[in-house]
Amino acid sequence: MIFFRLTMAKEFLIDCYLFLFKIIFLICKRFKLQNKIVFVCSYTDNIQFVYNELIHRQLDGTDIVFLCRGKAAAGHFAKTGSCVVPFETGDVVALLRSAYHLATAKIIVVDNYFGFLSVATFKKNVQCIQLWHACGAFKTFGYNDHSVAYRTKRARKRFAAVYQHFNKIVVGSDAMKEIFKQSFGLDETHFIHLGVPRTDLFFDLAKRNEISKNLQRYCHGKKIILYAPTFRDKPIKDGSLGLDLKMMEQALSNDYVLLLRLHPAEKGMVDLSGQNPQFVIDGSNWSSVNELLLATDLLITDYSSIPFEFSLLERPMIFFPYDLKEYEKSRGLWGNYKQMVPGPIAYSTESLIELIKHHVFDLSEITDFSNTWNHYSTGASSSHVADYLEECLKQSSEQIEGHQFYLARRSGRNDQ
C-alpha cells in the first residue's frame, strides 16, 4: 500500500510538471525557429565530442545551448562558454528558458530518456536525435525494463510518447540497433549508423598516451585494476560494494592498485576512510570514465556498459555479478548473461583474486566482442554526427524558406 501511494504521488508530480511544461512550450512555439542546436544532457562525453567538432568547424550563425540534468553535466558544460540551463529542476525561470530553447531550436539532441518529449510537439522541420549514452547493453531498458510492469498505465503511455519523438537514433553497431528496436518499439528507418562519438578517444594514440601517463602518476608504476560496478535500484548501504577491499589489498597490492569508479548516482556513498590510499584510489570524481579506461590494465565490472568501449583496447576484464539472480529478476538482462560477457565470471572476492593471479583471459574473445558492438565506431564518429547535424540544419533552412515562399505566393505577396 505504501509503495502504491508513493508511486501515485510521484506520477502526480510528474503530470503536474509536464502539464506546466506543455503550456509554456506551446506559448514559446509562437516564436520562429532559430538556427540553433539544443543538447539535452544527463551525461557529458558523447555530447562534448560532438560539440568540439562543431566548434572546430566554426558554424557561423548557429547557436548551441545545453540543457543539463544534474550538477555534474551543468558544471562540465559551463566551461564551454555556451548557454547552459539547469533542466528538470524546481527553478521556474530555468523551466521557462528550457521550454523556449526547445520550442525554437531546429535540432534537439538527447542522450537519455527525458519525459518532456511526451508533451512537446515540435514544429514540422525540427529533428530530435537520440545520442544514447552507451555503446551496448547487458541490462534491459525501455519497454523491456522489468520495472515497467509496476508503473501505471498513464506512465507507460508517456514512455511510448517519448520514444516516438526520436526521429533518429545514432548507433555504433547492428547489435545495439536491435536492442533499441525492441526497447523503443521503433523500426529500421529511425537509425543512423554513425558510430558513438566518445569512442573516438580510443583511436587517438597521442591522447591515449598523454592521459595514461598522467594517471600513472597516481599509481606508483603499478598495474591498474578498475572496479566499476553499475547502478543498482537499491542504494548502497553500509559501504558494501560486493567486494572485500581489504582482501584484495592483502593479495594484490604488491603489483596492483585498485581504482574505484562508482556510478554518478552513488558517488560519495561509500566510506573509503578505512582503506589504504596507496591501494584504493577513488576515481568517481574523474570527469571521464573513458579516460580512466585508457590507463586501466584490468577491468572488473558487472552489468555496466563500460566493457563495450573497453573492449576497443583489447585488454582483459573480469565480470563480478555477485547478485546475478536478484538483479536479473528485478531489472532484467538481455539474453544469457554468462554467454554474453567476453571474460571469466567470479562471484566472490576469492575467485576474483585467483583469476587475476593466474591471468585467466582469452583476448580473442574480447576482440570478437568489440567487432560486434563497435562495428561503426572507427575513430571518426564525432565527425559523422557533426556532418549529419549540419545537413539537418541545411535541410531545415531550405524547407522553411520553401514554405515561406509558398505562403507568399498564396497571399499574392511574391514579387517574382
C-alpha positions in Angstrom: 0.0 0.0 0.0 2.8 2.4 0.9 4.6 1.6 -2.4 1.4 2.2 -4.3 0.8 5.6 -2.7 4.4 6.7 -3.3 4.1 5.7 -6.9 0.9 7.6 -7.4 2.4 10.6 -5.7 5.4 10.5 -8.0 3.1 10.2 -11.0 1.0 13.2 -9.9 4.1 15.4 -9.6 5.4 14.3 -13.0 2.0 15.0 -14.5 2.0 18.5 -12.9 5.4 19.3 -14.2 4.7 18.1 -17.7 1.4 20.0 -17.8 3.1 23.2 -16.9 5.9 22.5 -19.4 3.4 21.8 -22.2 1.6 25.1 -21.6 4.9 27.1 -21.7 6.2 25.2 -24.7 3.0 25.9 -26.7 3.4 29.6 -25.9 7.0 29.6 -27.0 6.2 27.8 -30.3 4.8 31.1 -31.4 8.3 32.3 -31.9 10.1 31.4 -35.1 12.6 28.6 -35.4 16.2 29.7 -35.0 19.5 28.2 -36.3 20.1 26.5 -33.0 21.1 23.1 -31.7 19.9 22.2 -28.2 21.8 19.4 -26.4 19.7 17.9 -23.6 22.3 16.2 -21.4 22.4 13.8 -18.4 26.0 12.7 -19.3 28.9 14.5 -20.8 31.2 12.6 -23.1 29.2 12.0 -26.3 27.9 15.5 -26.5 31.3 17.0 -25.6 32.9 15.2 -28.5 30.2 16.4 -30.9 30.4 19.9 -29.5 34.1 20.0 -30.0 33.7 19.0 -33.6 31.0 21.6 -34.3 33.2 24.4 -32.7 36.1 23.3 -34.8 34.0 23.8 -37.9 33.1 27.3 -36.8 29.4 27.2 -37.9 28.6 30.8 -38.4 25.1 31.8 -37.2 24.4 28.6 -35.3 23.7 28.8 -31.6 24.4 26.0 -29.2 22.5 25.5 -25.9 23.0 22.9 -23.2 20.0 21.8 -21.0 21.7 19.8 -18.2 20.1 17.4 -15.9 22.3 17.1 -12.8 25.0 19.3 -11.4 27.8 17.3 -13.0 26.7 17.9 -16.5 25.9 21.6 -15.8 29.3 22.2 -14.3 31.0 20.4 -17.1 29.4 22.3 -20.0 29.5 25.7 -18.2 33.2 25.6 -19.1 32.4 25.8 -22.8 31.1 29.4 -22.5 27.9 28.4 -24.3 24.4 28.9 -22.8 23.8 26.3 -20.1 20.4 25.9 -18.4 19.6 23.6 -15.5 17.0 21.1 -16.6 14.2 19.3 -14.7 14.7 21.3 -11.5 12.3 23.2 -9.4 13.6 26.5 -10.8 10.7 28.2 -12.7 12.9 30.6 -14.6 15.0 27.6 -15.8 11.8 25.9 -16.9 10.8 28.9 -18.9 14.2 29.2 -20.6 14.3 25.5 -21.3 10.9 25.4 -22.9 11.8 28.5 -25.0 15.0 27.0 -26.3 13.4 23.6 -27.1 10.5 25.3 -28.9 12.8 27.5 -31.1 15.6 25.1 -32.0 15.9 23.3 -35.3 17.8 20.3 -33.8 17.2 18.7 -30.4 19.9 16.1 -29.3 19.1 14.0 -26.2 21.4 11.4 -24.5 18.8 9.6 -22.3 15.1 9.3 -21.5 13.5 12.7 -21.0 9.8 12.9 -20.0 9.3 16.4 -21.6 9.3 14.7 -25.1 5.9 13.1 -24.2 4.2 16.5 -24.4 6.5 18.5 -26.7 5.0 18.7 -30.2 7.9 20.1 -32.3 7.4 22.1 -35.5 7.5 20.2 -38.8 11.1 20.8 -39.7 12.6 20.1 -36.2 14.8 16.9 -35.8 15.0 15.1 -32.4 18.1 12.9 -32.3 18.9 10.3 -29.6 22.6 10.1 -28.9 22.4 7.3 -26.3 25.0 7.3 -23.5 26.2 3.7 -24.0 27.7 1.5 -26.8 25.9 -1.6 -25.8 23.7 -3.1 -23.1 23.6 -6.1 -20.8 20.6 -4.8 -18.7 17.2 -4.1 -20.2 15.7 -0.7 -20.6 12.7 0.9 -22.3 9.8 -1.4 -22.9 11.9 -4.4 -21.7 12.8 -3.0 -18.3 11.1 -5.3 -15.8 10.1 -2.3 -13.6 7.8 -1.0 -16.3 5.3 -3.7 -15.3 4.9 -1.9 -11.9 4.3 1.5 -13.4 0.8 3.0 -14.1 -0.9 2.7 -17.4 -0.5 6.5 -17.7 3.2 6.2 -17.2 3.6 3.5 -19.8 1.7 5.7 -22.3 4.1 8.5 -21.5 7.1 6.2 -22.2 5.7 5.4 -25.6 5.2 9.0 -26.5 8.8 9.8 -25.6 10.2 7.0 -27.8 8.1 8.1 -30.7 9.7 11.5 -30.7 13.1 10.1 -31.6 13.4 10.9 -35.3 16.8 9.3 -35.5 18.9 7.2 -33.1 22.7 7.1 -33.5 24.1 3.6 -33.3 27.6 2.1 -33.2 26.5 -1.4 -34.2 23.7 -3.5 -35.6 23.6 -5.4 -32.3 22.8 -2.3 -30.4 20.3 -1.3 -33.1 18.3 -4.5 -32.5 18.2 -3.7 -28.7 16.9 -0.2 -29.4 14.3 -1.5 -31.8 12.9 -3.7 -29.0 13.4 -1.2 -26.2 11.7 1.7 -28.0 9.4 -0.1 -30.4 10.9 1.7 -33.5 11.5 0.4 -37.0 14.6 0.4 -39.2 14.0 3.9 -40.5 14.9 5.5 -37.2 18.5 4.5 -37.1 21.7 6.1 -38.5 25.0 4.1 -38.4 27.4 6.9 -37.4 29.2 5.3 -34.5 29.4 6.5 -30.9 31.3 9.8 -30.7 33.1 9.3 -27.4 34.8 6.2 -28.7 36.9 8.4 -30.9 39.2 8.8 -27.9 40.3 5.2 -28.2 41.7 5.8 -31.7 43.7 8.9 -30.7 47.0 7.4 -29.9 48.7 10.7 -28.8 45.8 11.5 -26.4 45.8 7.9 -25.1 49.4 8.1 -24.2 49.1 11.5 -22.6 46.2 10.5 -20.4 47.7 7.2 -19.5 50.9 8.9 -18.3 49.0 11.4 -16.2 47.1 8.7 -14.5 50.2 6.5 -13.8 51.5 9.3 -11.5 48.8 8.3 -9.0 49.6 4.6 -9.3 53.4 4.5 -8.5 54.2 2.4 -11.6 51.9 -0.4 -10.6 49.2 -2.0 -12.8 45.7 -0.6 -12.5 42.6 -2.6 -11.8 39.5 -0.6 -12.4 36.4 -1.7 -10.4 33.3 -0.1 -12.0 30.0 -1.6 -10.7 26.8 -0.5 -12.3 24.0 1.5 -10.6 21.5 -0.6 -8.6 18.0 0.4 -7.8 18.7 -0.4 -4.1 21.0 2.3 -2.8 24.4 1.2 -1.4 24.1 0.6 2.3 26.9 0.2 4.9 29.5 0.9 2.3 29.0 -2.5 0.7 30.4 -3.0 -2.9 30.2 -6.7 -3.0 34.0 -6.7 -3.0 36.3 -7.2 0.0 38.8 -4.4 -0.5 41.0 -5.5 2.4 41.3 -9.0 1.0 42.1 -7.5 -2.4 44.8 -5.3 -0.9 46.5 -8.2 1.0 46.6 -10.4 -2.1 47.4 -7.9 -4.9 48.9 -4.6 -3.5 52.5 -5.6 -4.4 51.7 -5.4 -8.1 48.4 -3.5 -8.5 46.4 -0.5 -7.4 42.6 -0.6 -7.3 40.8 2.3 -8.9 37.2 2.5 -7.7 34.7 4.2 -10.1 31.1 4.4 -8.7 28.1 5.3 -10.8 27.4 9.1 -10.7 24.2 8.4 -8.7 26.2 6.6 -6.0 29.2 8.9 -5.8 30.2 9.6 -2.2 28.1 6.9 -0.8 31.0 4.5 0.1 33.2 5.3 3.0 36.9 4.7 2.0 38.4 6.3 5.0 39.5 3.0 6.4 41.2 1.9 3.2 44.8 2.2 2.3 45.0 5.2 -0.1 48.1 3.7 -1.7 46.0 0.8 -2.9 42.4 2.0 -3.2 42.0 5.2 -5.2 38.7 6.9 -5.6 38.2 7.6 -9.3 34.5 8.6 -9.0 35.2 12.3 -9.3 37.2 11.9 -12.6 35.2 13.7 -15.3 35.5 11.0 -17.9 35.3 7.2 -17.3 36.8 6.6 -20.7 40.0 8.5 -19.7 40.3 6.1 -16.8 39.9 3.2 -19.1 42.9 4.3 -21.2 45.2 3.7 -18.2 43.4 0.5 -17.0 45.2 -2.8 -17.3 42.3 -4.9 -16.0 38.6 -4.1 -15.7 36.2 -5.6 -13.1 32.5 -4.8 -13.6 29.1 -6.5 -13.6 26.2 -5.2 -15.8 27.6 -1.9 -16.7 28.0 -0.8 -20.4 31.7 0.1 -19.8 33.0 -3.2 -21.3 31.6 -2.4 -24.7 34.0 0.5 -25.0 36.9 -1.0 -23.0 36.9 -3.9 -25.5 38.3 -1.5 -28.1 41.6 -1.6 -26.1 41.6 -5.4 -26.2 42.6 -5.7 -22.6 41.4 -8.3 -20.1 38.2 -7.9 -18.0 36.5 -10.0 -15.3 32.8 -9.9 -14.6 31.6 -9.8 -11.0 27.8 -10.3 -10.9 27.7 -11.2 -7.2 23.9 -10.6 -7.2 23.1 -12.1 -10.6 19.8 -13.9 -9.8 18.4 -10.9 -7.8 19.4 -8.4 -10.5 18.1 -10.4 -13.4 14.8 -10.8 -11.6 14.4 -7.2 -10.6 15.9 -5.3 -13.6 16.2 -7.8 -16.4 19.1 -8.8 -18.8 19.4 -9.3 -22.5 19.8 -13.0 -23.1 22.1 -15.3 -21.3 24.5 -13.2 -19.3 27.1 -15.9 -19.0 27.2 -16.3 -22.8 27.2 -12.5 -23.5 30.2 -11.4 -21.4 33.7 -11.6 -23.0 35.6 -12.8 -20.0 35.6 -15.0 -16.9 33.0 -14.6 -14.2 33.6 -14.5 -10.5 31.0 -14.5 -7.7 33.3 -13.9 -4.8 36.4 -11.9 -3.9 38.4 -15.0 -3.5 37.6 -16.1 -7.1 38.5 -12.7 -8.4 41.9 -12.9 -6.8 42.6 -16.3 -8.3 41.6 -15.2 -11.8 43.9 -12.2 -11.5 46.8 -14.1 -10.2 46.6 -16.8 -12.8 45.8 -14.4 -15.6 42.9 -16.5 -17.0 41.9 -14.4 -20.1 41.1 -15.0 -23.7 41.8 -11.8 -25.6 40.4 -13.1 -28.9 37.1 -13.3 -27.2 37.3 -9.6 -26.4 38.3 -8.8 -30.0 35.2 -10.6 -31.3 33.1 -8.8 -28.7 34.4 -5.4 -29.8 33.9 -6.2 -33.5 30.2 -7.0 -32.7 29.4 -3.9 -30.6 31.7 -1.3 -32.1 31.3 -2.0 -35.8 30.5 1.6 -36.9 32.7 3.2 -34.2 36.0 3.6 -36.1 37.5 6.8 -34.8 35.5 9.4 -36.8 32.1 9.2 -35.2 32.1 12.8 -33.9 32.8 14.0 -37.4 30.0 11.8 -38.8 27.5 13.1 -36.3 28.5 16.7 -36.9 28.1 16.1 -40.7 24.6 14.8 -40.0 23.7 17.8 -37.8 25.0 20.2 -40.4 22.9 18.5 -43.1 19.8 18.7 -40.8 20.3 22.4 -40.3 20.7 23.0 -44.1 17.6 20.9 -44.9 15.6 22.6 -42.2 16.5 26.1 -43.6 15.7 25.1 -47.1 12.3 23.6 -46.1 11.4 26.7 -44.1 12.4 29.1 -46.9 10.4 27.0 -49.4 7.4 27.0 -47.1 7.6 30.8 -46.7 7.9 31.2 -50.5 4.8 29.1 -50.9 2.8 31.2 -48.4 4.0 34.4 -50.0 2.6 33.2 -53.4 -0.7 32.1 -51.8 -1.1 35.6 -50.3 -0.1 37.4 -53.5 3.0 39.0 -52.0 5.6 37.3 -54.1 7.5 39.8 -56.3 8.9 37.3 -58.7 
